[in-house]
Structure formats: structure tokens, C-alpha cells
């Protein structure tokens, strides 16, 4: 299952939400969520967590792009297939994991290079041969800004679920959503489920937003959350405001390990549970040839 997270304008926290969404996914021993940072403008995750790409040349978006050129069945050697049958490990089931690194906390991430030219070339290759993306049980793809005609936008048509992040307090975001909504709605013709994640305070109801967005539903309200954003960047901050401290205290009464007192994490968990309910939608869809993919 592929869940693509994107924006239409600016940067309303797409990478933060995609990271939190993958980290909050209801995983099992054989369902290991992987976050793929397929942002053609360059990646942030490696810098956030102090990852040196030179130490892991076999991982990352460039490595994934190189591997995606080969037929998927060729990525598993006889030895790997034997190990799969014997051990049934998540990495054996998911070739995508071989290109991921594990962040503190256990989240697996395929990080993009910071160089936009290098990242853009890798995204272009993956958009043409996306089979490895669908090799995982759950793959959350951070598309970044889905510019019409770009490879990142083309990735949306290979997804099972597309989450469009928008900040309707920004007039530019609101206008871009209104203009692009019919194109986003057309993704449904390719059996892609499309929904909105509205960030920040918004006075409009879900029904009002959906009405001007070609009936695309609002799936999540994502409040601005400095503590949650710092957590996904690897810079966890303890609760400072009295409201946050009370929320943290109350959450830990029931679950000492809970981070749901952070609004971003709570919203991401709710969104992950909603997307998990869509499991099986489009899973059997054949991979389209590149010439059949229209940019969103």
C-alpha cells in the first residue's frame, strides 16, 4: 500500500506529517512502515538526524532509484528467497527496507539527498519504475510540492492513497487548492483515494472546504505543534507550556510511553488509522507504463 503525502504550494509541513504518519502506523512484525522521502527539491531527514550519506552508500533515494531499474524479482537472490521461507523476516518480505535506515525510535526511512539535482533525477527514475515502492506492506511517500508536470506529481497516480496538505490561512494555498482540485479529483479515475489534511487554525468547516475542493474530503486537521515537529526532526523537547504539561501528564496516566499529548502525533495517528482502513484498495492495480502516467 502506497500513501503519498504532498502539498500544492509552499511547505506546510509535508515532511513532518509524512514522518509522523509512518511512525504512527499500526505496525505488526510483518508490516513494517517505510517512509520514502521522494521530494525532488531535496531532502531534510538526513540533516535532521545527522545522517552521513557517505557512510551508507547502499541506502537512500539514489540507491532506491538505481535498484528500481532492475526487475523486482531480480532484487531477491536465491539465498534471500531461502531465508524468506525460513525466517519470514520483514526485510526479506520488503526489498524496500534494504535501502532504508532506521532512525531512533525504529522508523525506517529512505532519505533523499539534499542536492535538488541529485534528488530530482532519482525521483524521475522512481516515477517511471515505481515497482519497489509497492513492494512494501506500507510505504509512506513524501512527495513534497506536487508541481504539475513533475515526476513527483506523477508519483501520485501510483499511490493507493494521496493526502494533500494545505494551509487555508494562506491565500495562495487556498487559491491553489481551488485551481488544482479538479485535477486532484481526477486521481479517483486511477482508483487513488484523495483527501485533505488542513494545517493550522481554519474557521471553515470540513463541508465548506470540501465544497470548494471538488468534493475532496477533509481527512485530518493538523494543528501547528512545535513540540511534535521537533520530535520528528529528532530534537525532542519536553512540554514547556502549562497546557502541554497537563496534556502530557494526563496521557501518561494511561500509557507511560504515549506521545499523543502532542497534537501533531495525535493527528497523525488518527490519519494513519483512517488510511489503514483503506488497506486493500488498489493493491492489485497493475503498475502503469510511464507513457500512461499523466501528471497531477
C-alpha positions as CSV (number, residue, x, y, z in Angstrom):
1,X,0.0,0.0,0.0
2,X,1.4,3.4,-1.0
3,X,0.3,6.5,0.8
4,X,1.6,9.7,-0.9
5,X,1.7,13.0,1.1
6,X,2.1,16.2,-0.8
7,X,1.3,19.9,-0.9
8,X,0.3,22.2,-3.8
9,X,2.2,25.3,-2.7
10,X,4.9,26.3,-0.3
11,X,5.8,23.9,2.5
12,X,3.0,23.4,5.1
13,X,4.8,20.6,7.0
14,X,4.6,17.8,4.5
15,X,7.8,16.0,5.6
16,X,6.8,16.4,9.3
17,X,3.4,14.9,8.7
18,X,4.7,12.1,6.5
19,X,7.3,11.2,9.1
20,X,4.7,11.2,11.9
21,X,2.2,9.3,9.8
22,X,4.7,6.5,9.1
23,X,5.9,6.4,12.7
24,X,2.3,6.3,14.0
25,X,1.2,3.5,11.6
26,X,-0.4,0.5,13.4
27,X,2.5,-1.9,12.5
28,X,2.9,-5.6,13.1
29,X,6.0,-7.8,13.0
30,X,5.4,-8.4,9.3
31,X,4.1,-4.9,8.5
32,X,7.0,-2.5,8.7
33,X,6.1,1.0,7.6
34,X,8.8,2.7,5.4
35,X,8.9,6.5,4.8
36,X,10.4,7.4,1.4
37,X,11.5,11.0,1.0
38,X,10.8,11.5,-2.7
39,X,11.0,15.3,-2.7
40,X,12.5,16.5,-5.9
41,X,13.6,19.7,-4.2
42,X,15.9,17.8,-1.9
43,X,15.6,16.0,1.4
44,X,15.6,17.2,5.0
45,X,15.5,13.9,7.1
46,X,19.3,13.2,6.8
47,X,20.1,16.7,8.1
48,X,17.5,16.5,10.8
49,X,19.0,13.3,12.2
50,X,22.7,13.9,11.5
51,X,22.9,11.1,8.9
52,X,26.1,11.0,6.8
53,X,25.0,9.6,3.3
54,X,28.6,8.6,2.6
55,X,28.6,6.1,5.4
56,X,25.6,4.2,3.9
57,X,26.0,4.4,0.1
58,X,23.7,1.3,-0.3
59,X,20.8,3.2,1.3
60,X,18.8,6.3,0.4
61,X,16.7,7.6,-2.5
62,X,19.6,7.3,-5.1
63,X,20.2,3.7,-4.2
64,X,16.5,3.0,-4.5
65,X,16.3,4.7,-7.9
66,X,19.2,2.5,-9.1
67,X,17.6,-0.7,-7.8
68,X,14.2,0.3,-9.3
69,X,15.7,0.0,-12.8
70,X,16.0,-3.8,-12.4
71,X,13.0,-6.2,-12.5
72,X,11.6,-6.6,-9.0
73,X,12.0,-10.4,-9.0
74,X,15.8,-9.9,-9.7
75,X,16.2,-8.0,-6.5
76,X,15.8,-11.2,-4.5
77,X,18.7,-13.7,-4.7
78,X,18.1,-17.5,-4.2
79,X,19.8,-17.1,-0.8
80,X,17.4,-14.3,0.1
81,X,14.4,-16.3,-1.1
82,X,15.5,-19.3,1.1
83,X,15.9,-17.0,4.0
84,X,12.4,-15.6,3.4
85,X,10.9,-19.0,3.5
86,X,12.8,-20.0,6.6
87,X,12.7,-16.9,8.7
88,X,9.9,-14.7,7.2
89,X,11.7,-11.6,8.3
90,X,10.2,-8.2,7.4
91,X,13.4,-7.3,5.3
92,X,13.0,-10.4,3.3
93,X,9.4,-9.6,2.5
94,X,10.1,-6.0,1.7
95,X,13.0,-5.3,-0.6
96,X,12.4,-1.6,0.0
97,X,13.9,-2.0,3.5
98,X,17.3,-2.7,2.1
99,X,17.5,1.0,1.0
100,X,16.2,2.4,4.3
101,X,18.0,3.4,7.5
102,X,16.5,3.0,11.0
103,X,16.0,6.3,12.9
104,X,16.0,6.4,16.7
105,X,12.6,5.1,17.7
106,X,12.5,2.4,15.0
107,X,11.2,4.3,11.9
108,X,12.7,3.1,8.6
109,X,13.4,6.0,6.2
110,X,14.7,6.1,2.6
111,X,16.2,9.6,2.8
112,X,16.7,11.9,-0.2
113,X,19.9,13.7,-0.9
114,X,20.0,17.4,-0.1
115,X,21.1,18.3,-3.6
116,X,18.0,19.1,-5.7
117,X,19.5,18.0,-8.9
118,X,20.5,14.6,-7.5
119,X,17.2,14.2,-5.7
120,X,15.2,15.3,-8.8
121,X,16.9,12.7,-11.0
122,X,16.2,9.9,-8.5
123,X,12.5,10.9,-8.2
124,X,12.2,10.9,-12.0
125,X,13.6,7.4,-12.3
126,X,11.4,6.1,-9.5
127,X,8.3,7.7,-11.0
128,X,9.0,5.7,-14.2
129,X,9.7,2.4,-12.4
130,X,7.8,2.5,-9.1
131,X,7.6,-1.2,-8.5
132,X,9.8,-1.2,-5.4
133,X,7.6,1.4,-3.8
134,X,4.7,-1.1,-3.8
135,X,7.0,-4.0,-2.6
136,X,6.4,-2.9,1.0
137,X,3.3,-3.6,3.0
138,X,3.0,0.1,3.9
139,X,5.0,2.8,2.1
140,X,4.5,6.5,3.0
141,X,5.9,8.7,0.2
142,X,6.8,12.3,1.0
143,X,6.3,13.9,-2.5
144,X,6.9,17.4,-1.3
145,X,5.4,20.0,-3.5
146,X,3.5,18.3,-6.3
147,X,4.2,20.6,-9.2
148,X,2.1,19.9,-12.3
149,X,4.1,18.0,-14.9
150,X,6.8,17.0,-12.4
151,X,7.9,13.4,-11.6
152,X,6.7,14.0,-8.0
153,X,3.2,14.7,-9.2
154,X,3.3,11.6,-11.5
155,X,4.0,9.5,-8.3
156,X,0.6,10.4,-7.0
157,X,-1.0,8.2,-9.7
158,X,0.9,5.2,-8.5
159,X,-0.4,5.7,-4.9
160,X,-3.3,4.0,-3.3
161,X,-4.0,7.0,-1.1
162,X,-3.0,10.6,-1.6
163,X,-3.0,13.1,1.3
164,X,-2.9,16.7,0.2
165,X,-1.6,19.0,2.9
166,X,-2.8,22.6,2.8
167,X,-2.8,25.7,4.9
168,X,-6.0,27.6,4.2
169,X,-4.9,30.6,6.2
170,X,-2.6,31.3,3.3
171,X,-4.5,32.9,0.5
172,X,-2.0,31.4,-2.0
173,X,-2.7,27.9,-0.7
174,X,-6.4,28.4,-0.8
175,X,-6.3,29.6,-4.4
176,X,-4.0,26.8,-5.5
177,X,-6.3,24.3,-3.9
178,X,-9.3,25.7,-5.7
179,X,-7.5,25.7,-9.0
180,X,-6.0,22.2,-8.7
181,X,-8.9,20.4,-7.0
182,X,-10.4,19.1,-10.3
183,X,-7.0,17.6,-11.3
184,X,-6.7,16.0,-7.8
185,X,-10.2,14.7,-8.0
186,X,-9.3,13.1,-11.4
187,X,-6.9,10.8,-9.5
188,X,-10.0,8.8,-8.5
189,X,-10.2,7.6,-12.1
190,X,-7.0,5.7,-11.3
191,X,-8.5,4.3,-8.1
192,X,-6.5,6.7,-5.9
193,X,-8.3,7.8,-2.7
194,X,-7.6,11.5,-2.2
195,X,-8.2,13.5,1.0
196,X,-7.1,16.8,2.6
197,X,-5.0,17.5,5.7
198,X,-5.7,21.0,6.8
199,X,-2.9,22.6,8.9
200,X,-3.2,25.4,11.4
201,X,-6.4,27.0,12.6
202,X,-9.1,27.2,9.9
203,X,-12.5,28.8,10.5
204,X,-14.2,26.9,7.7
205,X,-16.0,23.6,8.3
206,X,-15.0,20.4,6.6
207,X,-18.1,20.6,4.4
208,X,-17.3,24.1,3.2
209,X,-13.7,23.2,2.4
210,X,-14.8,20.1,0.5
211,X,-17.4,22.1,-1.5
212,X,-14.7,24.4,-3.0
213,X,-12.2,21.5,-3.4
214,X,-14.2,19.4,-5.9
215,X,-15.7,17.4,-3.1
216,X,-12.4,16.1,-1.9
217,X,-13.0,15.2,1.8
218,X,-11.1,16.6,4.7
219,X,-9.5,13.7,6.5
220,X,-7.5,15.5,9.1
221,X,-7.0,18.7,11.0
222,X,-3.3,19.1,11.9
223,X,-2.6,21.9,14.4
224,X,0.6,23.7,14.5
225,X,2.7,21.9,17.1
226,X,6.3,22.9,17.9
227,X,6.9,20.0,20.2
228,X,5.6,17.4,17.7
229,X,7.6,19.0,14.9
230,X,10.7,19.0,17.0
231,X,10.1,15.3,17.8
232,X,10.0,14.2,14.2
233,X,13.1,16.2,13.5
234,X,15.0,14.3,16.2
235,X,15.1,17.3,18.6
236,X,12.5,16.2,21.2
237,X,11.5,18.9,23.6
238,X,9.8,18.3,26.9
239,X,6.5,20.0,27.4
240,X,7.0,23.7,28.4
241,X,3.6,25.3,28.3
242,X,1.2,24.6,31.1
243,X,-1.4,23.3,28.7
244,X,1.2,20.9,27.1
245,X,2.4,19.7,30.5
246,X,-1.1,19.0,31.6
247,X,-1.8,17.1,28.4
248,X,1.4,15.1,28.8
249,X,0.6,14.3,32.4
250,X,-2.9,13.1,31.5
251,X,-1.8,11.0,28.6
252,X,0.9,9.3,30.7
253,X,-1.6,8.3,33.3
254,X,-2.9,5.7,30.9
255,X,0.2,4.9,28.8
256,X,3.6,6.0,30.1
257,X,5.0,5.6,26.5
258,X,2.3,7.7,24.9
259,X,3.3,10.8,22.8
260,X,-0.3,11.5,21.8
261,X,-0.4,14.6,24.0
262,X,1.4,16.2,21.1
263,X,-1.3,17.5,18.7
264,X,0.8,16.5,15.6
265,X,1.3,12.9,16.8
266,X,-2.4,12.6,17.7
267,X,-3.5,13.9,14.3
268,X,-1.0,11.6,12.5
269,X,-2.2,8.6,14.4
270,X,-5.8,9.3,13.5
271,X,-4.9,9.8,9.9
272,X,-2.9,6.6,9.9
273,X,-5.8,4.6,11.3
274,X,-8.1,6.1,8.6
275,X,-5.6,5.2,5.8
276,X,-5.2,1.7,7.3
277,X,-8.9,1.2,6.9
278,X,-8.3,1.7,3.1
279,X,-5.9,-1.3,3.0
280,X,-6.7,-3.5,0.0
281,X,-7.9,-0.5,-2.1
282,X,-5.9,-0.6,-5.3
283,X,-3.4,-3.1,-4.0
284,X,-3.9,-5.4,-7.0
285,X,-3.7,-2.5,-9.5
286,X,-1.1,-3.1,-12.2
287,X,1.9,-0.8,-12.4
288,X,1.3,1.6,-15.3
289,X,3.8,2.2,-18.0
290,X,5.5,5.6,-17.9
291,X,3.7,6.8,-21.0
292,X,0.3,6.2,-19.4
293,X,1.1,8.4,-16.4
294,X,-0.4,11.8,-16.5
295,X,1.0,14.5,-14.2
296,X,-1.3,15.7,-11.5
